[in-house]
């Protein structure tokens, strides 16, 4: 019995402000990772999912494109998130505009980035076909911004970690602040430029993937899973807001309804076709994760309807993911869903 692994990956779509800082949301999946083995007749997810009439050249092209895009996605999920975490930590105790004053109630420093893994992925992406001039250029800007930011973060981390500010009354901390803020902003801009381009291409790849799965009745469960993930992704642009006033109730309501329908379709089909559903390992956990995302999204929608500001809740500025109906919780449950789907396998 052959087990086919689902290769969905989380991808970043941009910068999302949460609780007064910038945070990266993992908001699309590499559902189009078509890894057809054109040599050796190896049976893979792609070879089973793509109709036999599809031209091998098209299969190869999508497979190559998916491999290249996955390198960028891994950068977003490692380096970009670590930059957001560093910003979150630094701006959590320092005013972005004024910098450290020496009068702060606490001094929490800034977390390090460890960019080596992501630089290796950028190197790999650069060596892989196809040539994508716009994306490749954006990737170089991303690399340059990361290389500029990293030493500044390391210096600041060492300075605060060793309590050197106690010896110079924050003199170096004040001097480091403006270059650090500028480097954060430069990286954020480069990150957004690259992730926007990758997302557009990745989404198109995912649509081709869904179209192929929709034509294969033997892949109904897999199609319903990936369709629900595509609809889950639509929640993020309307749910990721800084304040309640920014929520477009009509758009969020429509996105919630769309996702709820696809989640219900998956759950109903799985319940009515238990033998087929049993061939998808971890499907129950995936459905459970979808329900968690649906709940958090509905909670945000209810807050908008009832005018209950999530920013006024106790944990809003320290642990916003713990606040029901907070955008950070929507992002967290989305990320948990994507992580869960990476464990899905399908027996064929």
C-alpha positions in Angstrom: 0.0 0.0 0.0 1.5 3.3 -1.1 1.2 6.3 1.2 1.2 9.7 -0.4 2.3 12.6 1.7 0.5 15.9 1.6 3.1 18.6 1.0 1.2 21.7 2.0 3.5 24.4 3.5 2.7 27.7 5.2 3.6 30.8 3.2 3.8 34.4 4.2 1.6 37.0 2.5 2.8 40.1 4.2 3.2 42.2 7.4 0.3 42.2 9.8 0.2 44.6 12.7 -0.9 43.0 16.0 -0.9 44.5 19.5 1.1 47.5 18.4 3.9 45.6 16.6 4.5 44.0 13.3 3.9 40.3 13.1 4.2 37.9 10.2 1.3 35.7 9.4 1.7 32.4 7.7 -1.3 32.6 5.4 -1.1 30.5 2.3 -0.2 26.9 1.6 2.0 25.5 -1.1 -0.9 23.3 -2.2 0.6 23.4 -5.7 3.8 21.6 -4.8 3.6 19.3 -7.8 6.6 16.9 -7.3 6.0 14.6 -10.2 8.8 12.1 -10.6 9.2 12.1 -14.4 12.1 9.6 -14.2 11.8 6.1 -13.0 8.0 6.1 -13.0 7.9 6.7 -9.3 4.4 7.1 -8.0 3.9 10.4 -6.2 1.1 12.6 -5.1 1.4 14.5 -8.4 1.5 11.6 -10.7 -1.7 10.3 -9.1 -3.4 13.7 -8.9 -2.7 15.2 -12.3 -4.7 13.8 -15.2 -2.7 11.5 -17.5 -3.5 13.8 -20.5 -1.5 16.6 -18.9 1.7 17.4 -20.8 4.8 16.2 -19.0 6.4 19.6 -19.7 3.6 21.3 -17.8 4.0 18.9 -14.9 7.8 19.4 -14.8 7.3 23.2 -15.0 5.0 23.2 -12.0 7.2 20.8 -10.1 10.2 23.0 -10.6 8.3 26.2 -9.8 7.0 24.6 -6.5 10.5 23.6 -5.5 11.8 27.1 -6.0 8.9 28.8 -4.3 9.2 26.5 -1.3 12.7 27.9 -0.7 11.3 31.4 -0.3 8.4 30.1 1.9 10.9 28.4 4.2 12.7 31.8 4.5 9.4 33.5 5.5 8.6 30.8 8.0 12.1 31.0 9.6 13.8 34.4 9.1 10.8 36.7 8.6 9.0 35.3 11.6 12.2 35.7 13.7 12.5 39.3 12.6 8.8 39.9 13.7 9.6 38.3 17.0 12.6 40.6 17.5 10.5 43.6 16.6 7.8 42.5 19.0 10.2 42.0 21.8 12.1 45.3 21.2 9.1 47.5 20.7 7.4 45.8 23.6 9.6 47.9 26.0 11.0 50.7 23.8 9.0 53.4 22.1 9.7 53.2 18.4 9.8 57.0 18.0 11.7 58.1 21.0 14.0 55.1 21.7 15.3 54.0 25.1 15.2 56.7 27.8 16.5 54.9 30.8 13.1 55.3 32.5 11.5 52.1 31.2 9.9 49.9 33.7 11.7 46.9 32.3 14.5 46.3 29.8 13.9 43.2 27.6 16.5 43.7 24.9 16.0 42.2 21.5 16.1 38.6 20.3 18.6 37.3 17.7 17.8 36.2 14.2 20.0 33.3 13.2 19.7 33.8 9.4 22.0 31.1 8.2 19.3 28.6 7.3 17.4 31.2 5.3 20.4 32.4 3.5 21.1 28.8 2.4 17.5 28.6 1.1 18.0 31.9 -0.9 21.1 30.4 -2.4 19.3 27.3 -3.4 16.4 29.2 -4.9 18.8 31.3 -6.9 20.3 28.1 -8.4 17.0 26.6 -9.3 14.9 27.0 -12.5 12.8 28.7 -13.6 14.2 32.1 -14.0 11.9 34.6 -12.3 13.6 38.0 -12.7 11.2 40.0 -10.5 11.2 37.5 -7.7 15.0 36.8 -8.0 15.6 40.6 -7.7 13.3 40.9 -4.8 15.1 38.0 -3.1 18.4 39.8 -3.4 16.9 42.9 -1.8 15.6 40.6 1.0 19.0 39.1 1.4 20.7 42.5 1.5 18.2 43.8 4.1 18.7 40.8 6.3 22.5 41.1 6.1 22.2 44.7 7.1 19.8 44.1 10.0 21.5 41.0 11.5 24.7 42.6 12.9 22.7 45.5 14.4 20.4 43.0 16.1 23.3 41.0 17.4 25.0 44.1 18.8 21.9 45.2 20.5 21.2 41.8 21.9 24.7 41.6 23.4 24.5 45.1 24.8 21.2 44.5 26.6 21.9 40.8 27.5 25.1 41.8 29.3 23.4 44.8 31.0 25.9 47.2 29.5 23.2 49.9 29.6 23.8 50.0 33.4 27.4 51.2 32.8 26.8 54.0 30.2 23.3 55.1 31.2 21.8 53.8 27.9 24.2 55.9 25.8 25.0 53.1 23.3 21.4 51.9 23.4 20.2 55.4 22.4 22.8 55.5 19.6 21.8 52.1 18.3 18.1 52.8 18.2 17.7 54.8 15.0 19.8 52.5 12.8 18.0 49.5 14.3 14.6 50.9 13.6 15.6 51.9 10.1 17.0 48.4 9.4 13.8 46.8 10.7 11.8 49.0 8.4 14.0 48.2 5.4 13.7 44.5 6.0 10.0 44.7 6.5 9.6 46.5 3.1 11.9 43.9 1.3 10.1 41.1 3.0 6.7 42.4 1.9 7.9 43.0 -1.7 9.2 39.4 -2.0 6.3 37.7 -0.1 3.7 39.5 -2.2 5.3 38.3 -5.4 5.7 34.7 -4.2 2.2 34.6 -2.9 0.7 35.6 -6.3 2.6 32.9 -8.0 2.0 30.4 -5.3 -1.8 31.0 -5.4 -1.9 30.4 -9.1 0.0 27.2 -8.6 -2.5 26.2 -5.9 -5.4 26.9 -8.2 -3.9 24.6 -10.8 -3.5 22.0 -8.1 -7.1 22.2 -7.1 -8.3 22.0 -10.6 -6.4 18.8 -11.1 -7.7 17.3 -7.9 -11.3 18.2 -8.7 -11.1 16.0 -11.8 -10.0 13.0 -9.9 -12.9 11.2 -8.0 -10.3 9.1 -6.2 -8.9 12.2 -4.5 -12.2 13.7 -3.2 -11.0 13.9 0.4 -7.7 15.5 -0.6 -9.6 18.0 -2.8 -12.0 18.9 0.0 -9.1 19.4 2.4 -7.2 21.6 0.1 -10.3 23.6 -0.9 -11.0 24.2 2.7 -7.4 25.4 3.2 -7.8 27.7 0.3 -10.9 29.2 1.8 -9.3 29.4 5.2 -6.6 31.6 3.7 -9.2 34.1 2.7 -9.9 34.9 6.3 -6.5 36.4 7.0 -6.6 39.6 4.9 -9.8 40.7 6.6 -9.1 39.3 10.1 -5.6 40.6 10.5 -6.2 44.1 11.8 -4.8 46.3 14.5 -8.0 47.6 16.0 -11.7 46.6 16.0 -12.7 49.6 13.8 -10.5 48.2 11.0 -12.7 45.1 10.8 -14.9 45.1 7.7 -17.9 43.1 9.1 -19.4 42.3 5.7 -16.2 41.0 4.3 -15.2 39.0 7.4 -18.7 37.6 7.5 -18.5 36.5 3.9 -15.1 34.9 4.4 -16.3 33.1 7.6 -19.4 31.8 5.7 -17.2 30.5 2.8 -14.8 28.7 5.1 -17.6 27.3 7.2 -19.2 25.9 4.1 -16.0 24.2 2.9 -15.3 22.9 6.4 -18.8 21.5 6.6 -18.4 19.9 3.2 -15.2 18.1 4.2 -16.6 17.0 7.6 -19.9 15.7 6.0 -18.2 13.8 3.2 -15.7 12.2 5.6 -18.5 11.1 7.9 -20.5 9.6 5.0 -17.4 8.0 3.5 -15.6 6.6 6.5 -13.6 4.0 4.6 -12.2 6.6 2.3 -11.7 9.0 5.1 -9.7 6.4 7.1 -7.1 6.4 4.3 -6.3 10.0 5.2 -4.2 9.8 8.3 -4.7 12.7 10.8 -7.8 13.8 9.0 -9.7 14.1 12.3 -7.0 16.4 13.7 -7.2 18.5 10.6 -11.0 18.9 10.9 -10.5 19.8 14.5 -8.0 22.4 13.6 -10.4 23.8 11.1 -13.1 24.1 13.7 -10.6 26.0 16.0 -9.9 28.5 13.2 -13.7 28.8 12.5 -14.3 29.5 16.2 -11.6 32.2 16.5 -12.9 33.9 13.3 -16.4 33.8 14.5 -15.3 35.2 17.9 -13.7 38.2 16.0 -16.9 38.7 14.0 -18.9 38.7 17.2 -16.7 41.3 18.7 -17.2 43.5 15.8 -21.0 43.0 15.9 -21.1 43.5 19.7 -18.5 46.3 19.7 -16.3 44.6 22.2 -12.8 45.8 21.7 -10.2 43.0 21.8 -7.5 45.6 22.7 -9.2 46.3 26.0 -8.9 42.7 27.2 -6.4 41.8 29.9 -3.9 39.9 27.8 -4.2 42.0 24.7 -0.8 43.6 24.9 1.1 40.8 26.4 -0.4 37.5 25.0 -3.0 38.5 22.5 -3.2 34.9 21.2 -5.0 34.1 24.4 -7.7 36.5 23.8 -10.8 35.0 22.2 -11.7 37.0 19.1 -8.3 38.7 18.9 -6.7 38.8 15.4 -3.6 37.2 16.8 -5.7 34.2 17.9 -7.1 33.9 14.3 -3.5 33.9 13.0 -2.4 31.4 15.6 -5.3 29.0 14.8 -4.6 29.4 11.1 -1.0 28.6 11.5 -1.9 25.6 13.7 -4.2 24.3 10.9 -1.4 24.7 8.3 1.0 22.8 10.5 -1.5 20.1 11.1 -2.1 19.6 7.3 1.6 19.0 6.9 1.1 15.8 8.8 -1.6 14.5 6.4 -0.9 11.5 4.3 -3.2 9.8 1.8 -3.2 6.1 1.1 -3.6 5.1 -2.6 
